[in-house]
Amino acid sequence: MTWNEGPPSHVRLPDAGWLPDPARSDLERYWSGTAWTSRTRDRVTKIETGVNPGMARGVEPRVGDPRVGRAKPRWKGRLAVYAPLMVLVVVLGYFGRLPSFVPWPDALTRPAPSGPAVAYPVFGSDELVEYLAASMVAQEERIDVAFVNGPDAAEVVNDAMYEALTQNPYVFVVNWNVWVGPTRLEIEPEYVYDDAEAARRRAATAVSVQQLAAAPEVAAAAGDEAALATVVHDLVIDAGQYDYGAYDAINAGESSSTSAVVARSQEAYGLLGEGTAVCTGYAEAYLLLADAVGLEAVIVTGETRSGYTTGGHAWNRVKVDGEWLVIDTTWDDTGSITGRSDYVLLGDTDSKLGSRTVDLDWVVDGSQTLYGF
């Protein structure tokens, strides 16, 4: 016999029973007579402790092997899976991006920002419109509206933008983009003028409004809303004349983004600062002057028909003694003294208004009732 032929035949394995665990000094492991089993017990109390993961797979552990008896706690594994999900829920809840069926307290939702403080009046039927208007008067490059919640948030913001642009003569914007993301909803306006030119036009418009509001006719009509609304109508007509050049350019396909003449014609500045505008400029001028003398007014947009021709138009509604009435300074600016009061304080059923229809862009959905509709 040589030394490499294996153990001598008289070597005998231990009998079956509990023996010191080869990997844990505090345990005993059951020996089957031919191999270690998965059964272990405390060496002192003799109470079985369960299956050792290594032994259960038939792996014989080495003494000091760090894997033995150190199974990862189950709760840590679950935390690794659910923690990112919990963070995502909190973030989406804060930005109001959770589905409507997921309960989330309003107190933990991001509040609406107050918006910038501006030196000019802003108009709107709700806080979102006023916030957008103030942000655009300040000529902010990007306007954060991530506080607007719900699956139709982008649609709500677009609706508010239409009103903000229609009702705010100190805003100079021709278009905008909406940027949407899981925690992001932003408006990127396209401004007509740089900051300096926009500031110049606002200042010139405001000075003209102040001067007209100080006219003797205004003081004489104080206390009589109908008389005051009529005086404002006359002052706007006297401030300038209709811009037929801009009218022709608009019909030729020009817009505020391509034509300086068209841009000016759409502004209260055009009528009050340079003495000429089309219907939008007239309506904006009336809104500013009415507000300056203490009247509540709004700009309305729609279409008017003349024979077979239909075109866009803008006019005003003014609140007189609790009733909303129509004022159309554009159609009363005939260039003569006579016939310039046909569209003053008309009720909605007046036959003179039969050729016009109102659209939905001048105010957010559902707010038409605030103005008598």
Sequence and secondary structure as in RCSB ss.txt:
>XXXX:A:sequence
MTWNEGPPSHVRLPDAGWLPDPARSDLERYWSGTAWTSRTRDRVTKIETGVNPGMARGVEPRVGDPRVGRAKPRW
KGRLAVYAPLMVLVVVLGYFGRLPSFVPWPDALTRPAPSGPAVAYPVFGSDELVEYLAASMVAQEERIDVAFVNG
PDAAEVVNDAMYEALTQNPYVFVVNWNVWVGPTRLEIEPEYVYDDAEAARRRAATAVSVQQLAAAPEVAAAAGDE
AALATVVHDLVIDAGQYDYGAYDAINAGESSSTSAVVARSQEAYGLLGEGTAVCTGYAEAYLLLADAVGLEAVIV
TGETRSGYTTGGHAWNRVKVDGEWLVIDTTWDDTGSITGRSDYVLLGDTDSKLGSRTVDLDWVVDGSQTLYGF
>XXXX:A:secstr
  GGG S TT     SEEEE SS TTEEEEE SSSEEEEEEETTT  EEEE HHHHTT    TT TTTT    HH
HHHHHHHHHHHHHHHHHHHTT S TTS   GGGS         SS    SSHHHHHHHHHHHTT SSEE TT  S
TTHHHHHHHHHHHHHHS TT  EEEEEEEEETTEEEEEEEESS HHHHHHHHHHHHHHHHHHHTSHHHHHTTT H
HHHHHHHHHHHHHT EE HHHHHHHHTT  TTT HHHHHHTSHHHHHHHSEE HHHHHHHHHHHHHHTT  EEEE
EEEEEETTEEEEEEEEEEEETTEEEEE HHHH  SSSTT  TTEEE TT GGGTTEEE SSSS TT GGGGT 
